[in-house]
Amino acid sequence: MARNREPLQSLVLYHLFKWSVVSPMLHVYFRGRIYNAERVPQTGPVVIVSNHASDFDPPILSSCMRRPVAFMAKEELFKVPVLKDAIALYGAYPVKRGAADRSAIRAALSCLEDGWAAGIFLQGTRTPDGRITEPKLGAPLIAAKAQVPLIPVSLWGTHRILKKGSPLPRTVPVTVRVGEPLDPPKSTARTELEAIAGQCADQINGMLDLGR
């Protein structure tokens, strides 16, 4: 039977980490702005789809959604004692290298079945300026299989956080915008998946164009 939201212990850990670390850093260090966060339902499964330009994106995105967001993590992290339990509680799920597409889809569907919001980067990897030029079909495919809505989110400015060769994050401004929710594709036909992926990309790039 599907759950309506994340496990209580995960929710508690999320809020502890959010209010003690992520939110202060976002609002003070990065002077963060968040628009339209009220568009994100606070219960029930949903696919959060965004652009990706920095390793800081997952915690920033999850913090701004006001609920935990489950992201994939490399399988090796789940072999580290203590860490594996912590990241699992925070919503990470393991993905094997070399089989990322299939295992990621299965793991994301499992998270949705358990009531999580699943976070998917639309292009599948980081881009230099955060813009989406080649949207992949993973997010709409997962939404179609689970029949849950997609919510496009733009992360503006995160590509400037880390300068090449420097281990310390820079105090650059970051803006997060939440777009209009989209209904899932009615089927897994490629044409439908491509249409929804294109709509997500258009919304995200359009919000990036708004700048700060």
N, C-alpha and C positions, 0 to 999 in steps of 0.2 A: 504493500500500500504506500502510495506517495506521501511524503511529508509536506507540510506547508511552509516550513522554514528550517534554518540551520539548527544543529544541536545547541542546547543552552550553553554548554561549556565553551563552544566555539564563539558564540556571541559574546560571552563574558571576556574571553581572551582578546577578541577583536576590539572591544571598547577600551580595555586596559591599554593595549598597544597604541590604539588610535589617539586617545587623549593624553597619554604620557609621552609619546614620541612623535608620531606622524603628523597629527594636527598642529601641534606647536611649531614643528619645523616648517610645515607647509605655509602657515599663516604668518609666522614671524620671519623665518629665514628666506622663504621664497615669495613672501607677500601675496599669498594665494588668493585668487578670486574664484568663486564657484557660482555658476548660473544654472537655474532650473533643476536643482537636485530633487525638487518635489515630484518630478516626473518618474522617479524610480520607485516602484512599489516596494514596500518594506517587508512584505511576506510573499511567499510563493516563488516558484522557479522562474527565472528570466535570464536571457543571454545579454550580457553587457559587451558591446563590441566597440573597439576604439582603435585609434592610431597608436604607434609605438616608436619611441625615439630614445628611451633611456631605461636603465635598470631601476630607476626610481618610479617608473610608471605604475607597477602593480600596487605598491602600498598607497601611493597618492590617489589612484583611481578608487581603490577600495574604501579609503577614508572618506572620499567625497560622495560615495554612493549611500552613506549612512547605514550600511549593512555589510557583512562580510562578502567578499567576492572570491570565488575559487579559481585559482590559476594553475596551469601545469608547471611542474618543476622536474628537473632531470632526476632520474631514478637514483643516481649516486647519493643525493642528499638524504634519501630515506634509509641509507645504511649507516648514518651517523647517529650514535646513541643520543638521546635527549632531543637533539635537533629534529629528528624524524617525527617525534610525537608533537613537538611544538608547531612545526609547519603544517602537519596534518590537521591539527586543531584549528589552525588559522585558515584552512581551506585549500592548501596546496595538494595536488595529486600527482603521483609519479608517472612519468612517461619514458619509455625505453627509447634510447637512441637507435635510429635506423628503422624504427617502426612507429614514429611519432604520430603520423596521421591516424592510423587505426586505433592505437592505444589512447591517443588524446580524445578521439570521438567517444570511445567507450567510457573513458573516465569522466568526461564532461557530462555525458548522459546520466551516469551514475550519480554525480553531484546534483544534477537537476532533479532526479528522482528523490533525492534526500532533502529537497527544499532550498538548495543553495541558489545564489546568483552565480552563473558561470561567466568568467571573464575571458574573452577571445580577442586577440589582436588581429584585425581584419587582414592585414598583409602578411601575417604570420611571423614577421621579423621586424627589426628596427629599420627605420629609414632616416637618412641624414637630417632632414628638416621636419620630420613628423608627418609629412603629407603622404596620402595613400595614392599610389600610381598603379598598383597591380593587386586589386582586392582578390583574396582567395575565397573559396566556397565553403570553408570549414564552419564558419559561424552560421550562415543560413542553413547549411545541412543539419547541424546540431539542432537549430531551432525548429526545422521541419520535422525531424525525427521525434522531438519531444513535444512539438506543438506548443511552444512557449514564445512570447514576444521577444523582439530584439530592441535594445535601446542603444542608439549610437552616442558615443561620447568623444569629445575632442580634448586632447591634452596639448595645450599651447605653451611653448617655451621650455619644455623638459629637455629638448635636444641640446640646450645650452648649459645644462646643469654641470656636466663634467667636461672639462677641457682635456684634450688629448695630452697624455703624459702627466696629468695632475690627479692625485688620488682624492683630493678634497672637492666637495661640491661648491659651485659658485653661487652667490646670492642673486640669482636671476629671477625675474618675475615669472610666475606660473599661473595660467588661467585654465580652468576646467569648465566645459560647457556640455550640458546634457541635451540631446536632441529629442525629436518627436519619436515616441515608440512606434515600431513597425510590427504589423501582424506577421506571423511566420509564413513561409511558403506553404501552399496547400499540398505540395508533393515534393519529392526529391528530384524531379526532372531538372536537368542541367539548365534549361532556359529560365525556369523559375528561380533557381538558386542564383544564377548570374544577375537576374533582374533585381533581386533583393540585395545582393552584394553591392551592386551599382548604386542603389538607393542609399545604403549605409555609407558608402564612400563619398557620395555627393553631399550628404548631410555633414559628415565629419570634416571634409575639406572646406565646405561652406562655412562651418563654424570656425575653422582655423583662419579663414580669410578675415574674420571679424577682429582678429588680433587680441590685444589686451582688453 
